[in-house]
Amino acid sequence: MYIGSALNPINSSLIATALLSIAMAMHVPVGRTAVLVTALYLACAIAQPTGGKLAEVFGPRRVFLSGILIVLAGGIVGGIAQNLATLIVARVLIGIGTSAGYPSAMLLIRRRAEWAGMAEPPGGVLGGLQIAATVTAALGLPLGGVLIGAWGWRAVFFANVPVTLAAFLMAAFWIPKDPPVETKSVRDIASRIDILGILGFGATVTALLVFLFSVPHINWVALGLSVILAMGLVVFELRASQPFFDVRLLASNLALSGTYLRMALLSLCVYTVLYGISQWLEAARGVSAREAGLLLLPMSALSAIVVRPIARRNLLRGPLIAAAVSSLVASLGVVLLTTRTPILWLLSPLRKHDTTDLS
């Protein structure tokens, strides 16, 4: 489960060091390769909550194994790709497949805890899952640099093949089988999954991403469309019997909404560092892709050290306040970066984690 959950963050950052090599191999401007980053994020935005719904309907083991096979297919397609369009397809497949890992693993852990008569899953297990699902993102940069240096950009896709095969075999043999699916009617399954809600959510997120990627040249049409779609989605989901996007739950459970908001802000900070600072290091400081990735390794190492003891003790308020304060200080440090800033100063904006149990 840890391996399956780690596939998403690693693949999201692994491509960063390969963009220039891909642009040269495909004979396209490097700016066009940014679509490979967007494709995975868009696929994840839609597929991750969908994976949670599918795991509840069909069983977490089935969804977990299916996701692993989709990642395997994406790795092979990307590795043999001859054009940018095929690479986009590969990244979408990887995004869909890796999105099944974390929600399926969470459901599996909860069911295992219930079977063992525990009130809640062990903090150490959740801490390990948190490390696998988020901390490992920083490993993609140095790993990508090493792979590209040794075997070229195709290695960042082919690297998924041995990992997914190992994860599939371990899950197939070690994870208990799911019970039979209770609902057999296609209409009933579509209702439980809320396909229309998924499509509406996907359209809303797509329009929002088009707007965000247009900044600073604002695409007002995309912004207006995203607002209209969001309003329609809310109205539709309020009437749905089993909504994909549970508006009532978010409105009534402010603690859960706050957790989602904190995770969204955390992800924004993390990926700003992974993509923003790494590209700035290469462009402004002349640092190689491998060196840029290695400079960010302390971020991942510190997170791995801090998360586990906090998770084991189920601490919440103190770590949240400490993370918020330290992130604010680190963000101010980023603002002060210049081309003359000593390399040691760059090690200070370290990543912080919200260890809230989403259950």
C-alpha positions in Angstrom: 0.0 0.0 0.0 2.9 2.3 0.7 4.4 1.7 -2.7 1.1 2.3 -4.4 0.5 5.5 -2.5 4.0 6.8 -3.3 3.6 6.4 -7.1 1.5 9.5 -7.4 3.8 12.1 -5.7 6.9 10.6 -7.3 5.5 10.7 -10.8 4.2 14.2 -10.3 7.7 15.5 -9.6 9.7 12.9 -11.6 8.8 14.6 -14.9 10.3 18.0 -13.8 13.9 17.1 -14.7 12.9 15.5 -18.0 11.0 18.3 -19.6 14.0 19.8 -21.4 15.2 16.4 -22.7 11.7 15.6 -23.9 11.4 18.9 -25.7 14.7 18.3 -27.5 13.7 14.8 -28.4 10.3 15.7 -29.7 11.5 18.9 -31.4 9.0 21.2 -29.6 9.6 24.3 -27.5 10.2 23.5 -23.8 7.1 25.5 -22.9 4.9 23.1 -24.7 6.0 20.2 -22.5 4.3 21.8 -19.5 1.2 20.1 -20.8 2.6 16.9 -19.4 2.5 18.4 -15.9 -1.0 19.7 -16.4 -2.3 16.4 -17.8 -1.3 14.5 -14.7 -2.7 17.1 -12.3 -6.0 17.3 -14.2 -6.3 13.5 -14.2 -5.5 13.3 -10.5 -8.0 16.1 -9.6 -10.8 14.0 -11.1 -9.6 10.5 -10.5 -8.5 10.7 -6.9 -12.0 11.4 -5.4 -13.4 9.1 -8.0 -11.1 6.4 -6.8 -12.4 6.7 -3.3 -16.0 6.3 -4.5 -15.1 3.3 -6.7 -13.3 1.7 -3.7 -16.4 2.0 -1.6 -18.5 0.4 -4.3 -16.3 -2.3 -5.8 -13.8 -2.8 -3.0 -10.5 -1.2 -2.2 -8.4 -4.2 -3.3 -10.0 -4.4 -6.7 -9.5 -0.6 -7.3 -5.9 -0.7 -5.9 -4.9 -3.5 -8.3 -6.7 -1.9 -11.2 -4.9 1.4 -10.6 -1.5 -0.4 -10.5 -2.2 -2.0 -13.9 -3.2 1.4 -15.3 0.1 2.9 -14.1 2.0 0.0 -15.7 0.3 0.7 -19.0 1.1 4.4 -18.7 4.8 3.7 -18.0 5.0 1.4 -21.1 3.1 3.9 -23.4 5.3 6.8 -22.2 8.5 4.8 -22.6 7.9 3.9 -26.2 6.2 7.2 -27.2 7.3 8.9 -30.4 5.4 12.2 -30.1 4.1 14.6 -27.5 0.5 13.5 -27.9 1.3 9.9 -26.9 3.2 11.2 -23.8 0.1 13.2 -22.8 -1.9 9.9 -23.0 0.7 8.2 -20.9 0.7 10.9 -18.2 -3.1 10.8 -18.1 -3.0 7.0 -17.6 -0.4 7.4 -14.9 -2.5 10.1 -13.2 -5.6 8.0 -13.2 -3.8 4.9 -12.0 -1.8 6.5 -9.2 -4.9 8.3 -7.9 -6.4 4.9 -6.9 -3.5 4.2 -4.5 -4.1 6.6 -1.5 -7.9 6.4 -1.1 -7.8 2.6 -1.5 -5.1 2.3 1.0 -6.9 4.5 3.5 -10.1 2.4 3.2 -8.0 -0.9 3.5 -6.4 0.4 6.7 -9.7 1.5 8.2 -11.2 -1.9 7.5 -8.2 -3.7 8.9 -8.5 -1.6 12.1 -12.2 -2.4 12.4 -11.5 -6.1 11.9 -8.9 -5.9 14.7 -11.4 -4.2 17.0 -9.5 -0.9 17.1 -11.4 2.4 17.5 -9.1 4.0 14.9 -6.1 3.0 12.8 -2.7 3.1 14.5 -0.9 6.4 14.2 2.3 4.8 13.0 0.5 3.2 10.0 -1.2 6.5 9.1 2.2 8.3 9.5 3.8 5.8 7.1 1.0 6.3 4.6 1.4 10.0 4.9 5.1 9.8 4.2 4.5 7.6 1.2 1.7 9.7 -0.2 3.3 13.2 0.2 6.9 13.2 1.5 8.1 11.1 -1.4 7.3 13.8 -3.9 10.7 15.4 -3.2 12.4 12.2 -4.2 11.2 12.6 -7.8 13.6 15.4 -8.6 17.0 13.7 -7.7 15.7 10.4 -8.9 14.7 11.9 -12.2 18.1 13.5 -12.6 19.9 10.2 -12.0 17.6 8.2 -14.3 18.0 10.7 -17.2 21.7 11.0 -16.7 22.0 7.2 -16.9 19.4 6.1 -19.5 17.7 9.2 -20.9 14.2 10.7 -20.4 12.4 7.5 -21.3 13.6 6.0 -18.0 11.3 8.3 -16.0 8.4 6.4 -17.6 9.9 2.9 -17.7 10.8 3.2 -14.0 7.1 2.6 -13.3 7.3 -0.9 -14.8 9.3 -2.8 -12.1 7.8 -0.8 -9.3 4.2 -1.5 -10.4 4.9 -5.2 -11.0 6.3 -5.5 -7.5 3.4 -3.6 -5.9 0.9 -5.7 -7.9 2.3 -9.0 -6.8 2.6 -7.9 -3.1 -1.0 -6.6 -3.1 -2.3 -9.7 -4.9 -0.8 -12.1 -2.4 -1.0 -10.1 0.9 -4.1 -8.0 0.8 -7.3 -9.9 1.7 -9.8 -10.2 -1.1 -12.8 -7.9 -1.2 -16.3 -9.3 -0.5 -18.6 -9.7 -3.6 -20.0 -6.5 -5.0 -23.6 -6.1 -3.7 -24.9 -3.9 -6.4 -25.1 -5.6 -9.8 -27.3 -3.3 -11.9 -25.4 -0.8 -14.1 -27.9 1.9 -13.2 -27.5 1.3 -9.5 -23.7 1.4 -9.8 -23.9 4.6 -11.8 -26.1 6.1 -9.2 -23.9 5.1 -6.3 -20.8 6.4 -8.1 -22.7 9.6 -9.3 -21.3 9.6 -12.8 -23.0 13.0 -13.6 -21.4 14.5 -10.5 -18.0 13.2 -11.6 -18.4 14.7 -15.1 -19.6 18.0 -13.6 -16.7 18.1 -11.2 -14.2 17.3 -14.0 -15.6 20.0 -16.3 -15.4 22.5 -13.4 -11.8 21.7 -12.6 -10.8 21.7 -16.2 -12.3 25.2 -16.7 -10.6 26.4 -13.5 -7.2 25.0 -14.6 -7.5 26.7 -18.0 -8.1 30.0 -16.2 -5.2 29.5 -13.8 -2.8 28.7 -16.6 -3.8 31.8 -18.5 -2.5 34.1 -15.7 -1.2 36.8 -16.0 -3.2 37.1 -19.2 -6.6 36.3 -17.7 -9.0 34.1 -19.7 -12.3 35.6 -18.5 -14.3 33.1 -20.5 -12.7 30.2 -18.7 -13.2 31.9 -15.3 -16.9 32.6 -16.0 -17.4 29.1 -17.2 -15.8 27.6 -14.1 -18.1 29.7 -11.9 -21.2 28.7 -13.8 -20.2 25.0 -13.8 -19.4 25.2 -10.1 -22.8 26.7 -9.3 -24.5 24.0 -11.4 -22.5 21.3 -9.7 -23.5 22.5 -6.2 -27.2 22.6 -7.2 -27.1 19.1 -8.8 -25.1 17.5 -5.9 -27.6 18.9 -3.3 -30.3 16.9 -5.0 -28.2 13.7 -5.6 -29.0 10.8 -3.3 -25.3 9.7 -3.1 -23.4 12.8 -4.2 -19.8 12.6 -5.5 -19.2 16.1 -4.2 -21.0 16.2 -0.8 -21.8 19.8 -0.3 -23.9 19.2 2.8 -21.1 17.3 4.5 -18.6 20.1 3.8 -21.0 22.8 5.1 -21.9 20.9 8.3 -18.5 19.5 9.1 -16.2 22.5 9.3 -13.4 20.5 10.8 -13.3 18.3 7.7 -13.5 21.3 5.4 -10.7 22.9 7.3 -8.6 19.8 6.8 -9.2 19.8 3.0 -8.3 23.5 2.9 -5.1 22.9 4.8 -4.1 20.0 2.5 -4.8 22.2 -0.5 -2.6 25.0 0.8 0.1 22.5 1.8 0.1 21.0 -1.7 0.3 24.5 -3.2 3.4 25.3 -1.1 5.0 21.9 -1.8 4.7 22.0 -5.6 5.6 25.7 -5.7 8.9 24.6 -4.2 9.3 21.5 -6.3 8.7 23.2 -9.6 9.3 26.9 -8.9 12.5 26.8 -6.9 14.0 23.8 -8.9 13.5 25.6 -12.2 14.8 28.9 -10.7 17.9 27.1 -9.5 18.5 25.7 -13.0 17.7 28.9 -14.9 19.0 31.6 -12.6 21.8 29.8 -10.7 23.0 27.5 -13.5 22.6 24.4 -11.3 22.1 21.1 -13.0 18.9 19.1 -12.7 20.6 16.5 -10.5 22.1 19.2 -8.2 18.7 21.0 -8.0 17.0 17.8 -6.9 19.7 17.0 -4.3 19.3 20.5 -2.8 15.7 19.7 -2.1 16.4 16.3 -0.5 16.7 17.8 3.1 13.1 18.9 2.7 11.9 15.3 2.3 14.3 13.9 4.9 13.1 16.4 7.6 9.4 15.6 6.8 10.0 11.9 7.1 11.7 12.4 10.5 9.0 14.7 11.9 5.8 13.0 10.6 6.2 9.6 12.2 6.5 10.6 15.9 3.7 13.1 15.5 1.4 10.5 13.9 2.2 7.8 16.5 1.0 10.2 19.3 -2.0 11.4 17.3 -0.9 15.0 17.9 -2.9 17.7 16.1 -3.1 21.3 17.4 0.5 21.8 18.3 2.0 20.5 15.0 -0.5 22.5 13.0 0.5 25.7 14.7 4.2 24.9 14.4 3.8 24.0 10.7 1.9 27.2 9.9 4.4 29.5 11.7 7.5 27.7 10.2 5.9 27.7 6.7 5.2 31.4 6.9 8.8 32.1 8.0 10.1 29.9 5.2 7.9 31.6 2.6 9.3 35.0 3.6 12.8 33.5 3.1 11.8 32.5 -0.4 10.8 36.1 -1.2 14.3 37.2 -0.3 16.1 34.8 -2.7 18.4 36.4 -5.3 21.0 35.0 -7.7 23.6 36.0 -5.1 21.9 34.1 -2.2 24.3 31.5 -0.6 23.3 27.9 -1.4 23.0 27.1 2.3 20.2 29.7 2.6 18.2 27.7 0.1 18.0 24.8 2.5 15.9 26.7 5.0 12.5 26.7 3.2 11.6 23.2 4.4 8.4 21.4 3.9 5.9 21.0 6.7 3.1 18.5 7.0 -0.5 18.5 8.3 -0.9 15.1 10.0 -4.6 15.4 10.4 -6.4 12.1 10.0 -8.9 12.7 7.2 -11.2 10.1 8.6 
